[in-house]
Amino acid sequence: MKRTEGTPFAQELKQTQTEEFDLVILGGGTGSTVAAWTFAGAGKSVAVIDRKYIGGSCPNIACLPSKNIVHSAKVASYFRRSSEFGIACDRYTINMSGVRERKRKMVSGLNEMYLENYRKTGAQFICGTGRFIAPRTLEVALSDGTTRQLRGTNVIVSTGTRATLGTIPGLAEAQPLTHVEALELDQIPQHLLVIGGGYVGIELSQAMRRFGSKVSVIDRNERLMSREDDDVCEALRGLLNDEGIDTFLNAQLKRIVGKSGDSVSVILEQNGAEKTLQGTHVLVATGRAPNTEGLGLEVAGVELTDRGYIKVNDRLQTTAPGVWAIGEVAGSPQFTHISIDDFRVVHDNLNGLDHSTKGRQVPYCLFTDPELARVGLNEREAQAQGIRYRLFKVPMEEVLRAHTLSEMRGFLKALVEADGDRILGFTAFGVGAGETMAAVQIAMIAGLPYTALRDAVLTHPTLVEGLIPLFSSAASVPKIVETRGAQSSAA
């Protein structure tokens, strides 16, 4: 019996036929998205596979949505402080459904923008679940029950990470919030218990408090953001305390009882004493795990590290020929801007250049109000590495623009090499810290001495103008911090 193209048999053959691409990307994060547009724009055939999100986590459930929510909380704080600005606003209400709708509208707009870029460049976006079935060959399960097979001359894996719950007894049963669910709340939690004093925990704690929640933060470390300098950790703790947020540090979680969204109890041990915290919701922000399960990496010859991340070299090549990995799943620092730089590394290497991840700057910004931003070495790291440095530090009160904004909380500080003028690192805790940091970072990239910023003619009154009093503060009698095993400059 002759089988025609319209028969089920012919359709099955068509579905399983392997499609050839110059580049197949598994995981649609920001680095992947930019990679797809760039390679496709240069005439390459490109396919991107993602289970759910156009553009990955950042524009959908992470960076941008969280900053959208944080900004709504900032506006709420202005209502609370209205009399300080000479404005009478005695009554106001927070509509969390409206807060969520603003966030959703932004996400929808970003999705449309991303899809338009896919259309313009010719890259394919395939919504489905992908896994390797052979070297450089992937099978994609689509929502309609069919499958596609794709083979790439090169393949990039960028499947990211996910929030982890850990092994605390009762926590999984409590069905806690992660950042994903917290950004979808349509009601203000009466009492939010936040497990974790890192980026996510601190940002969302302040935001929810400003919306009207009672908030308690629990962290196993003795300090919030424990990898930062002492003055930074104390400044953050003071900020949360002034906002009315309770902090329980050096706390060991014993068990969780109840259900988040209804009634939940966290039993912890702190300084040898057992305590019970009762709330309505619990948010877990204690860490992330790589998304490598079920990808068929072993079939492709892609090895993992002992922590479960994809093993790569400094050019982001995996152990399988023609397979690369970028972003968090490759163990890169967990920032969107690093994912984009990972793409640049792979792009250059695929185009015959030799680009390494070694020695690159890793700036970051914590979007509390005020912000915390850092690039390069802090004092803790310099001392651990035995690097001698001069410390420049001024309070935000010396930044005149901060006075016009009634935002004088915080400080600026910089480390400069002891025997020269090179900037080793910069930390800002204050209004607009992320933008101010960028100016210092550019100077560091250009190799400019700190005196170039000190002597620059910067517009008055702006926040970046604060770099002038900062780098003038120790010019006459510099403070040199001696460290064990000191060396003359940074590596």
Solvent accessible surface area in square Angstrom, and as a share of the most:
residue,aa,sasa,rsa
1,M,229,1.02
2,K,172,0.73
3,R,148,0.54
4,T,76,0.44
5,E,135,0.61
6,G,57,0.55
7,T,35,0.20
8,P,110,0.69
9,F,89,0.37
10,A,20,0.16
11,Q,88,0.39
12,E,101,0.45
13,L,102,0.51
14,K,139,0.59
15,Q,69,0.31
16,T,62,0.36
17,Q,123,0.55
18,T,39,0.23
19,E,55,0.24
20,E,109,0.49
21,F,18,0.07
22,D,58,0.30
23,L,4,0.02
24,V,0,0.00
25,I,0,0.00
26,L,6,0.03
27,G,6,0.06
28,G,1,0.01
29,G,18,0.17
30,T,20,0.11
31,G,0,0.00
32,S,0,0.00
33,T,1,0.00
34,V,41,0.23
35,A,0,0.00
36,A,0,0.00
37,W,48,0.17
38,T,51,0.29
39,F,15,0.06
40,A,8,0.06
41,G,57,0.55
42,A,77,0.60
43,G,67,0.65
44,K,102,0.43
45,S,48,0.31
46,V,3,0.02
47,A,0,0.00
48,V,0,0.00
49,I,0,0.00
50,D,20,0.10
51,R,162,0.59
52,K,139,0.59
53,Y,53,0.20
54,I,30,0.15
55,G,0,0.00
56,G,5,0.05
57,S,46,0.30
58,C,17,0.10
59,P,1,0.00
60,N,13,0.07
61,I,33,0.17
62,A,24,0.19
63,C,45,0.27
64,L,69,0.34
65,P,0,0.00
66,S,13,0.08
67,K,54,0.23
68,N,12,0.06
69,I,3,0.01
70,V,23,0.13
71,H,96,0.43
72,S,16,0.10
73,A,1,0.01
74,K,31,0.13
75,V,64,0.37
76,A,5,0.04
77,S,6,0.04
78,Y,88,0.34
79,F,87,0.36
80,R,125,0.46
81,R,61,0.22
82,S,11,0.07
83,S,96,0.62
84,E,98,0.44
85,F,82,0.34
86,G,72,0.69
87,I,107,0.54
88,A,99,0.77
89,C,35,0.21
90,D,137,0.71
91,R,219,0.80
92,Y,72,0.27
93,T,129,0.75
94,I,45,0.23
95,N,98,0.50
96,M,8,0.03
97,S,50,0.32
98,G,34,0.33
99,V,18,0.10
100,R,50,0.18
101,E,100,0.45
102,R,104,0.38
103,K,9,0.04
104,R,98,0.36
105,K,151,0.64
106,M,54,0.24
107,V,21,0.12
108,S,63,0.41
109,G,41,0.40
110,L,31,0.15
111,N,30,0.15
112,E,102,0.46
113,M,100,0.45
114,Y,24,0.09
115,L,49,0.24
116,E,64,0.29
117,N,41,0.21
118,Y,8,0.03
119,R,150,0.55
120,K,149,0.63
121,T,37,0.21
122,G,57,0.55
123,A,8,0.06
124,Q,72,0.32
125,F,43,0.18
126,I,9,0.05
127,C,69,0.41
128,G,7,0.07
129,T,70,0.41
130,G,4,0.04
131,R,110,0.40
132,F,0,0.00
133,I,54,0.28
134,A,34,0.26
135,P,87,0.55
136,R,78,0.29
137,T,8,0.05
138,L,0,0.00
139,E,37,0.16
140,V,0,0.00
141,A,50,0.39
142,L,43,0.21
143,S,121,0.78
144,D,107,0.55
145,G,67,0.65
146,T,38,0.22
147,T,39,0.23
148,R,56,0.21
149,Q,36,0.16
150,L,0,0.00
151,R,85,0.31
152,G,0,0.00
153,T,86,0.50
154,N,29,0.15
155,V,0,0.00
156,I,0,0.00
157,V,0,0.00
158,S,10,0.06
159,T,30,0.17
160,G,21,0.20
161,T,11,0.06
162,R,99,0.36
163,A,29,0.23
164,T,41,0.24
165,L,59,0.29
166,G,59,0.56
167,T,136,0.79
168,I,36,0.18
169,P,84,0.53
170,G,25,0.24
171,L,1,0.00
172,A,63,0.49
173,E,127,0.57
174,A,0,0.00
175,Q,113,0.50
176,P,15,0.10
177,L,20,0.10
178,T,20,0.12
179,H,16,0.07
180,V,46,0.27
181,E,79,0.35
182,A,3,0.03
183,L,5,0.02
184,E,62,0.28
185,L,25,0.12
186,D,63,0.32
187,Q,138,0.61
188,I,60,0.30
189,P,0,0.00
190,Q,142,0.63
191,H,24,0.11
192,L,2,0.01
193,L,0,0.00
194,V,0,0.00
195,I,5,0.02
196,G,5,0.05
197,G,3,0.03
198,G,23,0.22
199,Y,92,0.35
200,V,55,0.31
201,G,0,0.00
202,I,0,0.00
203,E,13,0.06
204,L,4,0.02
205,S,0,0.00
206,Q,6,0.03
207,A,3,0.03
208,M,1,0.00
209,R,75,0.28
210,R,24,0.09
211,F,5,0.02
212,G,48,0.46
213,S,0,0.00
214,K,95,0.40
215,V,0,0.00
216,S,2,0.02
217,V,0,0.00
218,I,1,0.01
219,D,13,0.07
220,R,156,0.57
221,N,55,0.28
222,E,127,0.57
223,R,43,0.16
224,L,1,0.00
225,M,18,0.08
226,S,39,0.25
227,R,201,0.73
228,E,7,0.03
229,D,8,0.04
230,D,90,0.46
231,D,40,0.21
232,V,1,0.00
233,C,2,0.01
234,E,103,0.46
235,A,23,0.18
236,L,0,0.00
237,R,96,0.35
238,G,26,0.25
239,L,6,0.03
240,L,0,0.00
241,N,103,0.53
242,D,96,0.50
243,E,37,0.17
244,G,37,0.36
245,I,4,0.02
246,D,60,0.31
247,T,27,0.16
248,F,35,0.14
249,L,11,0.05
250,N,57,0.29
251,A,2,0.02
252,Q,92,0.41
253,L,41,0.20
254,K,84,0.36
255,R,109,0.40
256,I,7,0.04
257,V,82,0.47
258,G,41,0.40
259,K,100,0.42
260,S,14,0.09
261,G,48,0.46
262,D,105,0.54
263,S,69,0.45
264,V,1,0.01
265,S,17,0.11
266,V,0,0.00
267,I,10,0.05
268,L,0,0.00
269,E,67,0.30
270,Q,21,0.09
271,N,124,0.64
272,G,68,0.66
273,A,51,0.39
274,E,110,0.49
275,K,78,0.33
276,T,74,0.43
277,L,22,0.11
278,Q,129,0.58
279,G,10,0.09
280,T,26,0.15
281,H,31,0.14
282,V,0,0.00
283,L,0,0.00
284,V,2,0.01
285,A,21,0.16
286,T,55,0.32
287,G,35,0.34
288,R,74,0.27
289,A,21,0.16
290,P,13,0.08
291,N,23,0.12
292,T,14,0.08
293,E,119,0.53
294,G,64,0.62
295,L,20,0.10
296,G,13,0.12
297,L,6,0.03
298,E,136,0.61
299,V,72,0.41
300,A,6,0.04
301,G,38,0.37
302,V,5,0.03
303,E,88,0.40
304,L,75,0.37
305,T,50,0.29
306,D,148,0.77
307,R,174,0.64
308,G,20,0.20
309,Y,14,0.05
310,I,1,0.01
311,K,82,0.35
312,V,42,0.24
313,N,71,0.36
314,D,43,0.22
315,R,58,0.21
316,L,5,0.03
317,Q,59,0.26
318,T,15,0.08
319,T,61,0.35
320,A,6,0.05
321,P,120,0.75
322,G,25,0.24
323,V,2,0.01
324,W,16,0.06
325,A,0,0.00
326,I,0,0.00
327,G,5,0.05
328,E,44,0.20
329,V,0,0.00
330,A,10,0.08
331,G,44,0.43
332,S,11,0.07
333,P,53,0.34
334,Q,76,0.34
335,F,45,0.19
336,T,34,0.20
337,H,77,0.34
338,I,4,0.02
339,S,15,0.10
340,I,44,0.22
341,D,26,0.13
342,D,0,0.00
343,F,14,0.06
344,R,121,0.44
345,V,0,0.00
346,V,0,0.00
347,H,51,0.23
348,D,35,0.18
349,N,13,0.07
350,L,54,0.27
351,N,86,0.44
352,G,70,0.67
353,L,105,0.52
354,D,121,0.63
355,H,52,0.23
356,S,40,0.25
357,T,27,0.15
358,K,157,0.67
359,G,85,0.82
360,R,59,0.21
361,Q,55,0.25
362,V,53,0.31
363,P,19,0.12
364,Y,14,0.05
365,C,24,0.15
366,L,0,0.00
367,F,73,0.30
368,T,5,0.03
369,D,22,0.11
370,P,10,0.06
371,E,38,0.17
372,L,0,0.00
373,A,0,0.00
374,R,25,0.09
375,V,1,0.00
376,G,30,0.28
377,L,27,0.13
378,N,1,0.01
379,E,31,0.14
380,R,105,0.38
381,E,59,0.26
382,A,0,0.00
383,Q,82,0.36
384,A,88,0.68
385,Q,93,0.41
386,G,3,0.03
387,I,1,0.01
388,R,47,0.17
389,Y,0,0.00
390,R,26,0.10
391,L,25,0.12
392,F,1,0.00
393,K,82,0.35
394,V,3,0.02
395,P,62,0.39
396,M,4,0.02
397,E,102,0.46
398,E,82,0.37
399,V,2,0.01
400,L,102,0.51
401,R,83,0.30
402,A,0,0.00
403,H,85,0.38
404,T,85,0.49
405,L,54,0.27
406,S,37,0.24
407,E,21,0.09
408,M,74,0.33
409,R,91,0.33
410,G,19,0.18
411,F,20,0.08
412,L,5,0.02
413,K,0,0.00
414,A,0,0.00
415,L,3,0.02
416,V,0,0.00
417,E,23,0.10
418,A,11,0.08
419,D,99,0.51
420,G,22,0.21
421,D,60,0.31
422,R,103,0.38
423,I,6,0.03
424,L,8,0.04
425,G,0,0.00
426,F,1,0.00
427,T,2,0.01
428,A,0,0.00
429,F,1,0.00
430,G,1,0.01
431,V,28,0.16
432,G,15,0.14
433,A,1,0.01
434,G,14,0.14
435,E,137,0.61
436,T,4,0.03
437,M,15,0.06
438,A,41,0.31
439,A,29,0.22
440,V,0,0.00
441,Q,31,0.14
442,I,116,0.59
443,A,3,0.02
444,M,34,0.15
445,I,121,0.61
446,A,67,0.52
447,G,53,0.51
448,L,76,0.38
449,P,51,0.32
450,Y,10,0.04
451,T,30,0.18
452,A,39,0.30
453,L,19,0.09
454,R,65,0.24
455,D,92,0.48
456,A,33,0.26
457,V,153,0.88
458,L,45,0.23
459,T,96,0.56
460,H,111,0.50
461,P,56,0.35
462,T,42,0.24
463,L,37,0.18
464,V,41,0.24
465,E,32,0.14
466,G,1,0.01
467,L,0,0.00
468,I,49,0.25
469,P,37,0.23
470,L,0,0.00
471,F,0,0.00
472,S,52,0.34
473,S,57,0.37
474,A,13,0.10
475,A,42,0.33
476,S,105,0.68
477,V,124,0.71
478,P,47,0.29
479,K,120,0.51
480,I,74,0.38
481,V,28,0.16
482,E,117,0.52
483,T,21,0.12
484,R,229,0.84
485,G,73,0.70
486,A,41,0.32
487,Q,79,0.35
488,S,61,0.40
489,S,37,0.24
490,A,20,0.15
491,A,126,0.98
